[in-house]
């Protein structure tokens, strides 16, 4: 190593301009490569954050009539975190159910976290007479409604049961359900009620959804 180092010093002394140009070129190339790497890393992080905001952070979103499937998954994959979403009824401002509708249900803390269901104003419902609605739907159906005011809905529940219900608007939710992966037959809730609402109104769930996330880099395939 020492003879090579001395040889390099002699060449540097004899041809300083040539070696300085090469050194500057190498430094510029290294800076370019590092800069491109940082830019790519920043892009990937941003894309991950954007996807999480749009689609939530769950690995799977499954529908099940009861919790048996969920319990089986938890036993099989103990490092799985699960959140529960229950849809109790569809809501409309008329006596007919349209495509643009309120999907009224509940979501536990884990599901709200994974699906990025969050308030932009007010609080989450605490009693059966309160409701929190996504901002875009609130602007569509009740453009003049504000927190603390009442809104009237026709509810379409299990077994074609219909009822008229008046809620107090307690919260406004961010618009997330329409962007998240879902089917037309099992849309995600866009209006939340308290857990006590189903018992008070004697309602059976229309369907349940479970958001699942697995620790580690890969998620298992669920049949």
C-alpha positions in Angstrom: 0.0 0.0 0.0 2.8 2.4 0.9 4.5 2.2 -2.6 1.1 2.8 -4.3 0.4 5.8 -2.1 3.9 7.3 -2.9 3.3 6.6 -6.6 0.0 8.4 -6.3 1.6 11.4 -4.6 4.3 11.6 -7.3 1.7 11.6 -10.1 -0.3 14.2 -8.2 2.8 16.4 -7.9 3.7 16.0 -11.6 0.2 16.3 -13.0 -1.8 18.3 -10.4 -4.4 19.7 -12.8 -5.3 16.3 -14.2 -5.8 14.7 -10.9 -7.7 17.6 -9.4 -10.1 17.5 -12.4 -10.6 13.8 -11.8 -11.1 14.3 -8.1 -13.7 17.0 -8.7 -15.5 14.8 -11.3 -15.5 11.8 -8.8 -16.9 14.1 -6.1 -19.7 15.4 -8.4 -20.6 11.9 -9.5 -20.8 10.8 -5.8 -22.9 13.8 -4.9 -25.2 13.1 -7.8 -25.7 9.4 -6.8 -26.3 10.3 -3.2 -28.7 13.0 -4.1 -30.7 10.7 -6.4 -30.8 8.1 -3.7 -32.2 10.6 -1.2 -34.7 11.9 -3.7 -35.9 8.3 -4.4 -36.1 7.6 -0.7 -38.2 10.7 -0.1 -40.5 9.8 -3.0 -41.1 6.3 -1.7 -41.9 7.7 1.8 -44.3 10.2 0.4 -46.0 7.6 -1.7 -46.4 5.4 1.4 -47.9 8.2 3.4 -50.3 9.1 0.5 -51.4 5.5 0.2 -51.9 5.2 3.9 -54.1 8.4 3.9 -56.2 7.1 1.0 -56.5 3.4 1.7 -55.6 3.1 5.4 -52.8 0.9 6.7 -54.5 -2.5 6.9 -53.2 -5.5 5.1 -56.7 -7.0 4.7 -60.3 -5.8 5.0 -62.6 -8.8 5.3 -66.3 -9.2 5.9 -67.7 -11.7 8.3 -71.1 -12.4 9.8 -69.6 -13.1 13.2 -66.4 -12.9 15.1 -65.5 -16.6 14.5 -63.4 -15.9 11.5 -61.6 -13.1 13.3 -60.9 -15.4 16.3 -59.5 -18.0 14.0 -57.2 -15.5 12.4 -56.0 -14.2 15.8 -55.3 -17.8 16.9 -53.4 -18.5 13.7 -51.5 -15.2 13.6 -51.0 -14.0 17.2 -49.1 -11.0 15.9 -52.1 -9.7 14.0 -53.9 -6.5 15.1 -57.6 -6.2 14.2 -60.1 -3.4 14.1 -63.9 -3.9 13.9 -66.3 -1.9 11.8 -70.1 -2.5 11.9 -72.6 -1.2 9.5 -76.1 -0.9 11.1 -78.2 0.9 8.5 -78.2 3.1 5.4 -79.5 6.6 5.8 -81.3 8.9 3.3 -83.0 12.3 3.5 -85.9 10.8 1.5 -88.1 7.7 1.8 -86.1 6.2 -1.1 -82.5 4.9 -0.8 -80.2 6.4 -3.4 -76.6 5.5 -4.4 -75.3 8.5 -2.6 -76.2 7.7 1.0 -75.1 7.7 4.5 -73.5 4.4 5.7 -74.2 4.4 9.4 -72.2 2.3 11.7 -69.5 2.0 14.4 -65.8 1.7 14.4 -63.5 0.8 17.3 -60.3 2.7 18.1 -58.1 0.2 16.2 -60.3 0.4 13.1 -60.4 4.2 13.2 -56.6 4.3 13.5 -55.9 1.8 10.6 -58.6 3.3 8.3 -57.6 6.9 9.3 -61.1 7.7 10.3 -60.7 11.1 12.1 -62.6 14.1 13.3 -62.1 17.5 11.7 -64.4 19.1 14.2 -66.5 18.2 17.2 -66.4 14.8 19.1 -67.3 11.2 18.4 -70.8 10.1 19.4 -71.3 9.1 23.0 -75.1 8.5 23.1 -77.6 6.9 20.7 -79.0 10.3 19.7 -75.6 11.6 18.3 -74.0 11.2 15.0 -70.7 12.2 13.2 -70.8 12.6 9.4 -68.2 12.9 6.8 -67.8 16.5 5.6 -68.7 16.0 1.9 -71.9 14.2 2.7 -72.9 16.7 5.3 -72.4 19.5 2.8 -74.5 17.5 0.3 -77.4 16.6 2.4 -77.4 19.3 5.1 -75.4 22.3 3.8 -76.7 24.6 6.6 -76.2 22.1 9.5 -73.7 22.9 12.2 -72.4 21.2 15.3 -75.1 20.8 17.9 -78.0 21.0 15.4 -80.4 18.2 14.6 -80.6 16.3 11.3 -83.4 13.9 10.3 -82.9 10.7 8.4 -84.8 7.7 7.1 -82.9 4.6 8.1 -82.9 1.4 6.0 -81.9 -1.4 8.4 -81.8 -5.2 8.5 -84.7 -7.2 7.0 -85.9 -4.2 5.1 -86.8 -2.4 8.4 -87.2 1.4 8.0 -87.5 4.1 10.6 -87.3 7.8 10.9 -84.6 9.1 13.3 -83.5 12.5 14.4 -79.8 12.9 15.4 -77.8 15.6 17.0 -74.7 16.4 14.9 -71.8 16.1 17.3 -68.9 15.7 14.9 -67.6 16.1 11.4 -65.4 13.4 9.9 -62.6 13.7 7.3 -63.6 12.4 3.8 -61.8 9.0 3.8 -64.4 6.3 3.1 -64.9 7.1 -0.6 -61.1 6.8 -1.3 -60.6 3.5 0.5 -60.7 0.1 -1.1 -64.2 -1.2 -0.8 -67.0 -2.9 -2.8 -70.5 -1.5 -3.7 -72.1 -4.2 -1.6 -70.1 -3.6 1.5 -69.1 0.1 1.7 -67.3 1.5 4.7 -69.1 3.6 7.2 -69.2 7.4 6.4 -71.3 8.3 9.5 -70.6 7.0 13.0 -73.0 6.5 15.9 -72.4 5.4 19.4 -72.0 1.7 20.3 -75.3 1.9 22.3 -77.3 2.9 19.2 -77.9 -0.7 18.0 -79.2 -1.9 21.3 -81.4 1.1 21.9 -83.0 0.8 18.5 -83.0 -3.0 18.5 -81.0 -3.2 15.3 -79.0 -6.1 13.9 -75.9 -5.3 11.9 -76.2 -5.3 8.1 -72.6 -6.6 8.0 -69.3 -6.4 9.8 -65.9 -5.6 8.4 -62.5 -6.3 10.1 -59.4 -4.4 9.3 -56.3 -6.6 9.8 -52.6 -5.7 9.9 -49.8 -8.1 10.5 -46.4 -7.3 12.0 -43.5 -7.9 9.7 -42.8 -7.2 6.0 -45.1 -9.7 4.5 -48.8 -10.5 5.2 -50.2 -14.1 5.0 -52.6 -15.1 2.2 -56.1 -15.4 3.7 -58.5 -17.7 1.9 
